[in-house]
């Protein structure tokens, strides 16, 4: 399952609110090779103290084509302004 930048960006836009409600404090799109995946992935950043059950992929449709975009979970403390 290899997602393009456009597909991953669309999946992020379609699922960002739901991921945030589930506890992700930041959501981005990055190249998958940093995470051992091909193509592009959506990355959800979550507080290390929280145990969240998030899906391994985000289902989305773009131009009539269904795609499962990989979702990577990164443990990171939320940003706190100084």
Phi and psi restraints in degrees (value plus and minus 20) as a CYANA .aco file:
   2 UNK   PHI    -137.7   -97.7
   2 UNK   PSI     103.1   143.1
   3 UNK   PHI    -124.3   -84.3
   3 UNK   PSI     124.4   164.4
   4 UNK   PHI    -102.4   -62.4
   4 UNK   PSI     149.3   189.3
   5 UNK   PHI     -79.7   -39.7
   5 UNK   PSI     -62.6   -22.6
   6 UNK   PHI     -82.7   -42.7
   6 UNK   PSI     -63.4   -23.4
   7 UNK   PHI     -85.0   -45.0
   7 UNK   PSI     -64.6   -24.6
   8 UNK   PHI     -85.2   -45.2
   8 UNK   PSI     -60.3   -20.3
   9 UNK   PHI     -84.7   -44.7
   9 UNK   PSI     -60.5   -20.5
  10 UNK   PHI     -86.0   -46.0
  10 UNK   PSI     -62.1   -22.1
  11 UNK   PHI     -82.6   -42.6
  11 UNK   PSI     -60.6   -20.6
  12 UNK   PHI     -81.0   -41.0
  12 UNK   PSI     -67.2   -27.2
  13 UNK   PHI     -82.3   -42.3
  13 UNK   PSI     -61.3   -21.3
  14 UNK   PHI     -90.6   -50.6
  14 UNK   PSI     -49.8    -9.8
  15 UNK   PHI    -132.9   -92.9
  15 UNK   PSI     -22.8    17.2
  16 UNK   PHI     -77.9   -37.9
  16 UNK   PSI     -65.8   -25.8
  17 UNK   PHI     -83.0   -43.0
  17 UNK   PSI     -62.0   -22.0
  18 UNK   PHI     -85.8   -45.8
  18 UNK   PSI     -62.8   -22.8
  19 UNK   PHI     -83.2   -43.2
  19 UNK   PSI     -59.1   -19.1
  20 UNK   PHI     -85.3   -45.3
  20 UNK   PSI     -61.3   -21.3
  21 UNK   PHI     -82.1   -42.1
  21 UNK   PSI     -49.5    -9.5
  22 UNK   PHI    -104.7   -64.7
  22 UNK   PSI     -26.1    13.9
  23 UNK   PHI     101.7   141.7
  23 UNK   PSI     -21.1    18.9
  24 UNK   PHI     -93.8   -53.8
  24 UNK   PSI     110.4   150.4
  25 UNK   PHI    -117.1   -77.1
  25 UNK   PSI     -31.2     8.8
  26 UNK   PHI    -173.9  -133.9
  26 UNK   PSI     125.5   165.5
  27 UNK   PHI    -158.6  -118.6
  27 UNK   PSI     106.6   146.6
  28 UNK   PHI    -154.8  -114.8
  28 UNK   PSI     157.8   197.8
  29 UNK   PHI    -143.2  -103.2
  29 UNK   PSI     108.0   148.0
  30 UNK   PHI    -160.3  -120.3
  30 UNK   PSI     142.3   182.3
  31 UNK   PHI     -84.7   -44.7
  31 UNK   PSI     117.0   157.0
  32 UNK   PHI     -92.8   -52.8
  32 UNK   PSI     -40.5    -0.5
  33 UNK   PHI     -80.9   -40.9
  33 UNK   PSI     -46.3    -6.3
  34 UNK   PHI     -88.1   -48.1
  34 UNK   PSI     -37.6     2.4
  35 UNK   PHI    -136.9   -96.9
  35 UNK   PSI      -5.6    34.4
  36 UNK   PHI      55.5    95.5
  36 UNK   PSI       2.7    42.7
  37 UNK   PHI    -143.9  -103.9
  37 UNK   PSI     134.8   174.8
  38 UNK   PHI    -109.0   -69.0
  38 UNK   PSI     134.7   174.7
  39 UNK   PHI      53.0    93.0
  39 UNK   PSI    -165.8  -125.8
  40 UNK   PHI    -132.1   -92.1
  40 UNK   PSI     131.7   171.7
  41 UNK   PHI    -152.9  -112.9
  41 UNK   PSI     139.1   179.1
  42 UNK   PHI    -115.5   -75.5
  42 UNK   PSI     114.1   154.1
  43 UNK   PHI    -134.7   -94.7
  43 UNK   PSI     103.7   143.7
  44 UNK   PHI    -125.4   -85.4
  44 UNK   PSI     102.2   142.2
  45 UNK   PHI    -115.2   -75.2
  45 UNK   PSI     106.3   146.3
  46 UNK   PHI    -148.1  -108.1
  46 UNK   PSI     133.2   173.2
  47 UNK   PHI     -81.5   -41.5
  47 UNK   PSI     110.3   150.3
  48 UNK   PHI     -78.7   -38.7
  48 UNK   PSI     -45.6    -5.6
  49 UNK   PHI     -98.1   -58.1
  49 UNK   PSI     -33.6     6.4
  50 UNK   PHI    -117.6   -77.6
  50 UNK   PSI     122.0   162.0
  51 UNK   PHI    -127.1   -87.1
  51 UNK   PSI      84.6   124.6
  52 UNK   PHI    -128.9   -88.9
  52 UNK   PSI     126.7   166.7
  53 UNK   PHI    -126.5   -86.5
  53 UNK   PSI      78.4   118.4
  54 UNK   PHI    -131.8   -91.8
  54 UNK   PSI     133.7   173.7
  55 UNK   PHI     -88.9   -48.9
  55 UNK   PSI     138.8   178.8
  56 UNK   PHI     -98.5   -58.5
  56 UNK   PSI     -42.9    -2.9
  57 UNK   PHI    -158.4  -118.4
  57 UNK   PSI     139.7   179.7
  58 UNK   PHI    -135.0   -95.0
  58 UNK   PSI      96.7   136.7
  59 UNK   PHI     -98.5   -58.5
  59 UNK   PSI     116.7   156.7
  60 UNK   PHI    -174.4  -134.4
  60 UNK   PSI     142.7   182.7
  61 UNK   PHI    -145.5  -105.5
  61 UNK   PSI     111.4   151.4
  62 UNK   PHI    -154.6  -114.6
  62 UNK   PSI     100.6   140.6
  63 UNK   PHI      34.8    74.8
  63 UNK   PSI      21.4    61.4
  64 UNK   PHI      58.8    98.8
  64 UNK   PSI     -18.0    22.0
  65 UNK   PHI    -128.5   -88.5
  65 UNK   PSI     103.3   143.3
  66 UNK   PHI    -101.0   -61.0
  66 UNK   PSI     114.8   154.8
  67 UNK   PHI    -159.3  -119.3
  67 UNK   PSI     120.0   160.0
  68 UNK   PHI    -123.4   -83.4
  68 UNK   PSI      90.4   130.4
  69 UNK   PHI    -111.2   -71.2
  69 UNK   PSI     109.4   149.4
  70 UNK   PHI     -80.5   -40.5
  70 UNK   PSI     119.1   159.1
  71 UNK   PHI    -132.8   -92.8
  71 UNK   PSI     105.2   145.2
  72 UNK   PHI    -128.6   -88.6
  72 UNK   PSI     115.5   155.5
  73 UNK   PHI    -122.7   -82.7
  73 UNK   PSI     104.4   144.4
  74 UNK   PHI    -136.1   -96.1
  74 UNK   PSI     108.4   148.4
  75 UNK   PHI    -104.3   -64.3
  75 UNK   PSI     100.9   140.9
  76 UNK   PHI    -177.4  -137.4
  76 UNK   PSI     120.2   160.2
  77 UNK   PHI     -87.5   -47.5
  77 UNK   PSI     123.4   163.4
  78 UNK   PHI     -82.4   -42.4
  78 UNK   PSI     128.4   168.4
  79 UNK   PHI     -87.3   -47.3
  79 UNK   PSI     113.6   153.6
  80 UNK   PHI    -142.9  -102.9
  80 UNK   PSI      98.7   138.7
  81 UNK   PHI     -81.4   -41.4
  81 UNK   PSI     126.3   166.3
